[in-house]
Amino acid sequence: MTKLPVAQKIHPVGTWSGAASTCALSYEDRFFRRKKLTTQDGWSFVADFEKTVSLNHGDALALSDGKLVEVRAAPESLLAISGSDLPRLAWHIGNRHTPCQIEATRLLIQNDPVIAHMLTHLGATAMAVIEAFTPEGGAYGFGRTHSHEHGHSAHSHAH
């Protein structure tokens, strides 16, 4: 059996160059501790981190064989939310701790019928789309903000 290369280091977007290949992952699939991944070229490797990580579109994984693999946000089923009062709609989405990609003329959220129903009752239009999803990371850091440590900040609460 051939031993697969292992990734145990992340190079954040903008800090690296020269990827050997890419690996497209959905928003949910970019959140893990240990996982076997396959590049778009068809070869596999194991990503194995001490703690759960949240990978961002454009990060690179450094493999034990010296290669870099760029992480790409894969297209997935989303809802494009539009309306005359996007800040108000964004507030209601955030109030439900729903990941949201904020753009100038629309908001993108995961395809959730309950949230869509609430938003349409607030005057929004919800249209199903298939796109890459790169939501905001939260006020206390990049990536996901649930089940986390805030580190040094003015914010503290017991989890």
Summary of the structure (lengths in Angstrom):
residues: 159
radius of gyration: 17.8
end to end distance: 42.8
largest distance: 58.4
contacts: 414
relative contact order: 0.18
helix: 14%
strand: 40%
